[in-house]
Amino acid sequence: MSLSSVQEYLKGTELEEKIIVLKESSATVALAAAALHTEEDRIAKTLSFLVGNEPILIVVSGQSKIDNKKFKAQFATKAKMIPFEQVEELVGHAPGGVCPFADKEGVKVYLDESLKKYEIVYPAAGSDNSAVEITIPQLERYTDFVEWVDVCKDREKDS
């Protein structure tokens, strides 16, 4: 799967014209923020984990970090990221382009509370040089997300 699968997935929706294809890389939060001329925290990074043998995706704000205690309380297991070389096979997008759209069937998507402080965020769109400008209600509408979760460290308390 790739940018073209996300374009097909969003075809005919209000987001079709919100897909941004960049000349430069957006594979990391810092690169995406620079390319999109926005703050790093507005980049909606999609993290891939294994819960048992099942891949899941959690979309979090760009500067958020997973809180292992919160993750274990939510998913009843330790946070275990999918190894880099297995990400594309398990979720359908290569690292740098992992996103909550057009994923492999059965991959569960969760949205983290860290995103709710923004009106507009920018998840990847299936490649390491793309993004989608999206509101939080649109993110809810166009991802087949399971639920909102709170699995990130509280930056205000932890600073």
C-alpha positions in Angstrom: 0.0 0.0 0.0 1.2 3.5 -0.6 0.2 7.1 -1.3 -1.9 5.8 -4.2 -3.9 3.5 -1.9 -4.5 6.5 0.5 -5.6 8.6 -2.5 -8.0 5.9 -3.6 -9.3 5.5 0.0 -10.0 9.2 0.3 -11.3 9.6 -3.3 -14.6 11.4 -3.4 -14.3 12.7 0.2 -13.7 16.2 1.4 -10.1 15.1 2.1 -9.3 14.2 -1.5 -8.0 17.7 -2.1 -6.3 17.9 1.3 -3.6 15.3 0.5 -0.3 17.1 0.2 2.6 15.5 -1.8 5.9 17.1 -0.9 9.2 17.4 -2.8 11.1 16.8 0.4 10.9 14.0 2.9 8.3 14.0 5.7 9.5 10.7 7.1 10.1 12.1 10.6 8.2 14.5 12.7 10.9 17.2 12.4 11.1 16.8 8.6 7.3 16.8 8.2 6.9 19.9 10.3 9.6 21.8 8.3 8.1 20.7 5.0 4.6 21.6 6.0 5.6 24.9 7.8 3.9 23.9 11.0 4.9 23.0 14.5 6.1 19.5 15.3 3.3 18.7 17.7 0.7 19.2 14.9 2.2 16.2 13.0 0.0 13.3 13.8 2.5 10.5 14.0 1.1 7.0 13.6 3.0 4.5 15.8 2.8 0.8 15.1 2.7 -1.8 18.0 2.1 -5.5 18.5 -0.5 -6.4 21.1 0.0 -10.2 21.3 0.5 -11.1 17.6 -1.9 -8.4 16.4 -0.6 -5.1 14.9 -2.3 -1.9 16.1 -1.7 1.8 15.2 -1.9 4.6 17.6 -2.0 8.2 16.2 -0.4 10.7 18.6 0.7 14.3 18.5 4.2 14.8 17.1 6.1 15.5 20.3 4.2 13.0 22.4 5.9 9.9 23.8 4.3 6.6 24.9 3.8 6.2 28.7 4.5 2.5 29.3 2.3 2.4 32.4 -0.7 3.9 30.6 -0.1 1.7 27.6 -0.1 -1.5 29.8 -3.2 -0.3 31.6 -5.0 0.2 28.2 -3.8 -2.9 26.3 -2.9 -5.3 29.2 0.6 -5.7 27.8 3.9 -3.9 27.5 4.4 -1.5 24.6 6.2 -3.4 21.9 6.8 -1.5 18.7 6.7 -3.5 15.4 10.3 -4.0 14.2 11.2 -1.6 11.3 11.5 -4.4 8.8 8.1 -5.8 9.5 6.0 -2.6 9.6 5.0 -2.6 5.9 4.2 -6.3 5.9 2.0 -6.1 9.0 0.2 -2.7 8.6 0.4 -2.0 4.9 2.6 1.1 4.8 6.3 1.5 5.0 8.0 3.4 7.9 7.8 7.1 7.3 4.4 6.7 5.6 2.5 4.8 8.2 -0.9 6.4 8.6 -4.5 5.7 9.8 -5.8 5.3 6.2 -6.0 2.3 3.8 -4.2 0.0 6.3 -4.3 -3.8 6.0 -7.5 -5.4 6.9 -7.8 -6.1 10.6 -5.3 -3.5 11.8 -6.9 -1.6 14.6 -6.4 2.2 14.8 -6.6 4.2 18.1 -6.5 8.0 18.4 -4.6 9.4 21.4 -6.0 12.2 23.5 -2.8 14.2 22.8 -4.3 15.2 19.4 -7.4 16.8 20.8 -5.6 20.1 21.7 -5.4 21.0 17.9 -8.1 21.8 15.4 -5.9 20.7 12.4 -3.3 18.0 12.4 -1.1 16.3 9.6 -0.9 12.5 9.5 1.1 10.9 6.7 -0.7 9.8 3.6 1.0 6.4 2.9 4.5 7.6 1.7 7.5 9.3 3.2 6.8 12.5 1.3 3.0 13.1 1.9 0.5 14.2 4.5 -3.1 15.0 4.9 -4.4 18.3 6.4 -7.2 17.1 8.6 -9.4 18.3 11.4 -10.0 16.1 14.4 -13.7 15.4 13.5 -12.5 14.4 10.0 -9.8 12.2 11.5 -12.6 10.4 13.5 -14.8 10.2 10.4 -12.3 8.9 7.9 -10.3 6.4 10.0 -11.9 3.3 11.2 -10.7 4.0 14.7 -11.6 1.8 17.6 -11.6 4.5 20.3 -9.8 7.4 21.9 -7.0 6.4 24.3 -4.7 8.1 26.7 -1.4 6.4 26.4 1.1 9.3 26.1 3.2 11.0 28.8 1.7 14.2 30.2 4.4 16.7 29.0 3.2 19.4 31.4 3.6 17.1 34.4 6.8 15.4 33.2 8.7 18.6 32.3 
